[in-house]
């Protein structure tokens, strides 16, 4: 029998968006199956007055405190106040900055929100996201040669969310559905530049995902066929045949998160270079 789940408060204080903290906090808390974090996120904290309001929230719901504050005065205030409350506290970036300083021989610039500068890399990611949204689910197939990666697969193999995740990494990603018995677009088979990857999964998993989807009342739609495992098995067999025939690598996403699938795709891309 599983132990009953407990809860704890996790306070995340950031002088920017808080994305770094949120990722770190969730990565750590995910290792505790029977303890769930109640997250309190305080972004854009850059003044003493803002910090005082945060302390009031922490005092009302004590718990673990993580922060990324580059202003040394504010950081010291967080350390001292939480120590007085008897709460565990970690400056997430400080140990990393210490390593960088030791290796590079110079202290960090202590610039608030430096990772969110509107530079060329930022606009490259925006361009990739626009391209990906315009090429979702087989849209605009005639210019897919401009894509960095093309994902193909039957319905509910996580093509769209994986494409969006890759786009956020600055990678132009198109995705095209595989439909049983329907040939792929000529522009796909003729593509030379993009890496084409087939996404597959267990028929049972796809059936479960399809059953949980709220389906529209499209005329002639048969939900029984859509979720039937035997039919899904035929779709998957057809998808595998297509990939094998054209030499496109396949990734089984049955037990992979979107992040893990994207990492596997990027590994394939590095190998292909």
C-alpha positions as CSV (number, residue, x, y, z in Angstrom):
1,X,0.0,0.0,0.0
2,X,1.3,3.5,-0.9
3,X,2.0,5.9,1.8
4,X,-0.5,8.8,2.1
5,X,0.8,11.9,0.3
6,X,2.1,14.8,2.5
7,X,2.4,18.4,1.5
8,X,5.0,21.1,2.1
9,X,5.3,24.7,1.1
10,X,8.0,25.7,-1.5
11,X,8.8,29.4,-1.7
12,X,10.6,30.6,-4.9
13,X,11.9,34.1,-4.9
14,X,13.3,35.6,-8.1
15,X,14.3,39.0,-9.4
16,X,13.3,37.9,-13.0
17,X,10.6,35.5,-14.3
18,X,11.3,32.7,-11.9
19,X,11.7,30.1,-14.7
20,X,15.1,28.9,-13.4
21,X,13.8,28.5,-9.9
22,X,10.7,26.7,-10.9
23,X,12.6,24.2,-13.0
24,X,15.1,23.5,-10.1
25,X,12.4,23.3,-7.5
26,X,10.3,20.9,-9.5
27,X,13.3,18.8,-10.4
28,X,14.1,18.3,-6.8
29,X,10.5,17.8,-5.5
30,X,9.8,15.3,-8.2
31,X,12.2,12.9,-6.5
32,X,9.8,12.6,-3.5
33,X,6.7,10.6,-4.6
34,X,4.9,10.9,-1.3
35,X,5.5,14.6,-0.7
36,X,3.9,17.3,-2.9
37,X,5.1,20.8,-3.1
38,X,2.7,23.7,-2.7
39,X,4.5,26.3,-4.8
40,X,4.6,30.0,-4.0
41,X,6.3,31.9,-6.8
42,X,7.4,35.5,-6.3
43,X,8.8,36.9,-9.6
44,X,10.3,40.3,-10.3
45,X,11.3,40.9,-6.7
46,X,13.8,43.8,-6.9
47,X,13.1,46.1,-3.9
48,X,13.2,45.9,-0.1
49,X,9.5,46.7,0.0
50,X,8.6,43.9,-2.3
51,X,10.7,41.5,-0.3
52,X,8.9,42.5,2.9
53,X,5.6,41.3,1.4
54,X,7.3,38.0,0.5
55,X,8.5,37.5,4.0
56,X,4.9,38.0,5.3
57,X,3.8,35.2,2.9
58,X,6.6,32.9,4.0
59,X,5.9,33.5,7.7
60,X,2.2,32.6,7.1
61,X,3.1,29.3,5.4
62,X,6.6,28.2,6.4
63,X,8.6,25.9,4.2
64,X,11.6,25.5,2.0
65,X,12.9,28.8,0.4
66,X,14.8,28.9,-2.9
67,X,15.9,32.1,-4.5
68,X,17.8,33.7,-7.4
69,X,18.5,37.2,-6.4
70,X,21.7,38.9,-7.7
71,X,21.5,42.0,-5.6
72,X,23.7,41.1,-2.7
73,X,21.9,43.3,-0.1
74,X,18.5,41.7,-0.9
75,X,20.1,38.3,-0.9
76,X,21.6,38.9,2.5
77,X,18.3,40.0,3.8
78,X,16.7,36.8,2.6
79,X,19.4,34.7,4.3
80,X,19.1,36.5,7.6
81,X,15.3,36.6,7.7
82,X,14.8,33.0,6.9
83,X,17.6,32.0,9.3
84,X,15.7,33.9,12.0
85,X,12.5,31.9,11.1
86,X,14.5,28.7,11.3
87,X,13.7,27.8,7.6
88,X,15.9,26.0,5.1
89,X,17.1,28.3,2.4
90,X,19.2,27.9,-0.8
91,X,20.6,30.5,-3.2
92,X,20.3,28.4,-6.4
93,X,22.7,30.4,-8.5
94,X,25.4,31.2,-5.9
95,X,27.3,27.9,-6.0
96,X,27.3,27.9,-9.8
97,X,28.5,31.5,-9.9
98,X,31.3,30.6,-7.5
99,X,32.5,27.9,-9.9
100,X,32.3,30.2,-12.8
101,X,34.3,32.9,-10.9
102,X,36.9,30.4,-9.8
103,X,37.4,29.1,-13.4
104,X,37.1,32.4,-15.3
105,X,39.0,34.4,-12.7
106,X,36.5,37.3,-12.6
107,X,33.3,37.9,-10.6
108,X,29.9,37.8,-12.2
109,X,28.4,41.1,-13.4
110,X,25.3,40.7,-11.2
111,X,22.9,41.8,-14.0
112,X,19.2,41.2,-13.2
113,X,17.4,39.2,-15.8
114,X,20.5,38.9,-18.0
115,X,19.3,35.6,-19.5
116,X,16.3,37.4,-21.0
117,X,18.2,39.9,-23.2
118,X,16.5,40.7,-26.5
119,X,19.5,39.5,-28.6
120,X,19.9,37.5,-31.8
121,X,19.3,34.2,-30.0
122,X,16.0,35.5,-28.6
123,X,14.7,36.5,-32.0
124,X,15.9,33.2,-33.5
125,X,13.7,31.4,-31.0
126,X,10.7,33.6,-31.9
127,X,11.3,33.0,-35.6
128,X,11.4,29.3,-35.0
129,X,8.2,29.4,-32.9
130,X,6.4,31.3,-35.7
131,X,7.6,28.8,-38.3
132,X,6.6,25.8,-36.2
133,X,3.0,27.1,-35.5
134,X,2.6,27.8,-39.3
135,X,3.7,24.2,-40.1
136,X,1.7,22.4,-37.5
137,X,-0.3,19.2,-38.5
138,X,0.8,19.3,-42.1
139,X,0.1,23.0,-42.8
140,X,2.1,24.7,-45.7
141,X,3.9,21.5,-46.7
142,X,5.5,23.1,-49.8
143,X,8.2,24.9,-47.9
144,X,9.1,22.3,-45.3
145,X,12.6,22.2,-46.8
146,X,13.2,25.3,-44.7
147,X,12.6,23.3,-41.5
148,X,15.4,22.1,-39.3
149,X,13.4,19.0,-38.1
150,X,10.2,17.4,-39.4
151,X,8.3,15.1,-37.1
152,X,5.9,12.6,-38.5
153,X,3.5,10.1,-36.8
154,X,0.0,9.0,-36.4
155,X,-2.5,10.9,-34.3
156,X,-1.6,11.4,-30.6
157,X,2.1,10.7,-30.7
158,X,2.9,14.1,-29.2
159,X,4.0,15.7,-32.5
160,X,2.7,19.2,-31.8
161,X,3.9,19.6,-28.1
162,X,7.3,18.2,-29.1
163,X,7.5,20.6,-32.0
164,X,6.7,23.6,-29.8
165,X,9.3,22.5,-27.2
166,X,12.0,22.3,-30.0
167,X,10.9,25.7,-31.3
168,X,11.5,27.2,-27.9
169,X,15.1,26.0,-28.3
170,X,15.3,27.9,-31.6
171,X,14.8,24.9,-33.9
172,X,12.3,25.3,-36.8
173,X,10.1,22.2,-36.6
174,X,7.3,21.1,-38.8
175,X,5.1,18.1,-38.1
176,X,3.0,16.0,-40.5
177,X,0.4,13.4,-39.6
178,X,0.6,9.9,-40.9
179,X,-2.8,8.6,-42.0
180,X,-3.3,4.9,-42.8
181,X,-3.0,4.3,-46.5
182,X,-2.5,8.0,-47.4
183,X,0.9,8.8,-49.1
184,X,3.1,11.4,-47.5
185,X,3.4,14.7,-49.3
186,X,6.0,14.7,-52.2
187,X,7.7,17.7,-50.6
188,X,8.5,15.5,-47.6
189,X,10.0,12.6,-49.4
190,X,12.0,15.0,-51.5
191,X,13.3,17.0,-48.6
192,X,17.1,17.0,-48.3
193,X,18.0,19.4,-45.5
194,X,15.7,18.7,-42.5
195,X,16.1,15.7,-40.2
196,X,12.9,13.6,-40.5
197,X,11.9,11.6,-37.4
198,X,9.0,9.3,-36.9
199,X,7.3,9.2,-33.6
200,X,5.6,5.9,-32.5
201,X,4.1,4.6,-29.3
202,X,2.4,1.5,-27.9
203,X,-1.1,1.0,-29.3
204,X,-2.5,0.8,-25.7
205,X,-1.0,4.1,-24.8
206,X,-2.4,5.9,-28.0
207,X,-5.8,4.3,-27.4
208,X,-5.8,5.7,-23.8
209,X,-4.8,9.2,-25.0
210,X,-7.4,9.2,-27.7
211,X,-10.2,8.1,-25.3
212,X,-9.3,10.9,-23.0
213,X,-9.6,13.5,-25.7
214,X,-12.8,15.5,-26.0
215,X,-13.7,14.8,-29.6
216,X,-15.8,17.1,-31.8
217,X,-19.0,16.0,-33.6
218,X,-17.5,15.8,-37.1
219,X,-20.0,14.3,-39.5
220,X,-19.0,10.7,-40.2
221,X,-16.5,10.4,-37.4
222,X,-16.4,7.0,-35.7
223,X,-14.9,7.2,-32.2
224,X,-14.9,3.4,-31.9
225,X,-12.5,3.0,-34.9
226,X,-10.4,6.0,-33.6
227,X,-9.7,4.3,-30.3
228,X,-9.7,0.7,-31.5
229,X,-6.4,-0.9,-30.6
230,X,-6.3,-3.2,-33.6
231,X,-6.8,-0.3,-35.9
232,X,-4.2,1.7,-34.1
233,X,-1.9,-1.3,-34.5
234,X,-2.4,-1.1,-38.3
235,X,-1.7,2.7,-38.3
236,X,1.5,2.1,-36.4
237,X,2.6,-0.7,-38.7
238,X,2.0,1.6,-41.7
239,X,4.0,4.4,-40.0
240,X,6.9,2.0,-39.3
241,X,6.9,0.8,-42.9
242,X,7.0,4.4,-44.2
243,X,10.0,5.2,-41.9
244,X,11.8,2.0,-42.8
245,X,11.3,2.5,-46.5
246,X,12.7,6.0,-46.5
247,X,15.4,5.4,-43.8
248,X,13.8,7.8,-41.3
249,X,14.8,7.1,-37.7
250,X,12.0,6.4,-35.2
251,X,11.5,7.2,-31.5
252,X,9.1,5.4,-29.2
253,X,7.4,8.0,-27.1
254,X,5.4,5.6,-25.0
255,X,7.3,6.2,-21.7
256,X,9.0,9.4,-22.7
257,X,8.1,12.9,-21.6
258,X,8.1,15.7,-24.1
259,X,11.5,16.9,-22.8
260,X,13.0,13.3,-23.2
261,X,11.6,12.9,-26.7
262,X,13.1,16.3,-27.7
263,X,16.5,15.3,-26.2
264,X,16.5,12.1,-28.2
265,X,15.7,14.0,-31.4
266,X,18.5,16.5,-30.8
267,X,20.9,13.6,-30.2
268,X,19.8,12.2,-33.6
269,X,20.4,15.6,-35.1
270,X,23.9,15.8,-33.7
271,X,24.7,12.4,-35.1
272,X,23.4,13.3,-38.5
273,X,25.7,16.4,-38.8
